Amino acid sequence: MQISFTPMRHDAELALSVAGDALTINGEVFDFSSLAEGATLPNAAVACAWLASDVERVAGALRLTLILPHGADAPEETRFPAPVEITGDGPVAVPPHSNPIPDPESDA
């Protein structure tokens, strides 16, 4: 599965995981296992506010774009995210929502 991101300022955060051809987005499962090779599932056919593209199956792999929410102080890797190739099941690492807040105790 290949996931591209389109960054958008938003207070919500994004949690992803994959199990086969099923993508879980913030706890909601979207199963794309019935999407045939070379087929495209229109964005409008998927009831998911985070989906920013059609879903395609190309050379056996699913390809889609998700909205990547970020905070006002998001790091560059979040504002200009690279696509991720997912080769196994489990949680998907997404760029951080915001820069970490420095711990004033660590400067003491």
C-alpha positions in Angstrom: 0.0 0.0 0.0 1.2 3.5 -0.8 -0.1 6.4 1.1 0.5 10.0 0.1 -0.4 12.9 2.2 -1.8 16.3 1.7 -1.1 18.5 4.8 -3.9 20.6 6.3 -4.0 22.7 9.4 -6.4 20.9 11.8 -6.5 20.3 15.5 -7.4 16.6 15.2 -4.6 14.0 14.9 -4.3 11.0 12.6 -3.8 7.4 13.7 -3.4 4.7 11.0 -2.9 1.0 10.9 -3.0 -1.6 8.2 -4.2 -5.3 8.1 -3.9 -6.7 4.6 -5.9 -4.4 2.4 -7.8 -2.9 5.3 -6.8 0.6 6.5 -7.9 1.8 9.9 -8.1 5.5 10.2 -8.7 6.9 13.7 -10.4 3.6 14.7 -12.6 3.3 11.6 -11.8 0.3 9.3 -11.9 0.7 5.5 -11.6 -2.6 3.7 -10.3 -2.3 0.1 -9.8 -6.0 -0.5 -12.5 -6.2 -3.1 -10.8 -3.5 -5.3 -9.6 -5.4 -8.4 -6.3 -4.9 -10.2 -6.4 -1.7 -12.3 -9.6 -0.6 -10.7 -10.4 2.8 -9.1 -12.8 3.5 -6.3 -13.9 7.1 -6.4 -13.3 9.2 -3.4 -17.0 10.0 -3.1 -17.8 6.3 -2.7 -15.8 6.1 0.5 -17.4 7.8 3.6 -14.1 9.1 5.0 -13.4 12.7 5.6 -9.6 12.0 5.7 -9.5 10.5 2.2 -8.3 13.1 -0.3 -8.2 11.0 -3.5 -9.6 8.1 -5.3 -8.3 4.6 -4.2 -6.5 2.7 -6.9 -5.0 -0.8 -7.2 -1.8 -0.6 -9.3 0.5 -3.6 -9.7 -1.3 -5.3 -6.8 -0.8 -2.3 -4.4 -3.4 0.1 -3.1 -2.6 3.8 -3.7 -4.4 6.6 -2.0 -3.9 10.1 -0.5 -5.0 11.1 3.0 -5.3 14.5 4.6 -2.5 14.9 7.1 -3.7 17.2 9.9 -1.1 19.3 11.6 -0.7 22.0 14.3 0.2 25.6 13.7 3.8 24.8 14.6 4.2 21.6 12.6 7.7 20.6 11.5 8.8 20.7 7.9 8.5 16.8 7.6 4.8 17.3 8.3 4.2 20.3 6.1 6.0 18.6 3.2 5.4 14.9 3.8 6.9 12.1 1.8 4.7 9.2 0.7 4.9 6.0 2.7 5.2 2.5 1.4 3.5 0.0 3.7 4.8 -3.6 3.3 3.3 -5.2 6.4 0.5 -5.1 8.9 0.4 -2.9 12.0 0.5 0.7 12.9 1.6 3.2 10.3 4.0 6.0 11.3 2.8 9.4 10.3 4.7 12.7 10.6 4.2 14.4 13.9 1.2 16.7 14.3 3.3 19.5 15.9 6.8 20.2 17.1 7.4 18.9 20.6 7.1 21.4 23.4 10.5 21.9 25.0 10.7 20.8 28.6 11.8 23.8 30.7 13.1 21.4 33.3 15.6 19.9 30.8 17.4 23.3 30.5 18.0 23.6 34.2 
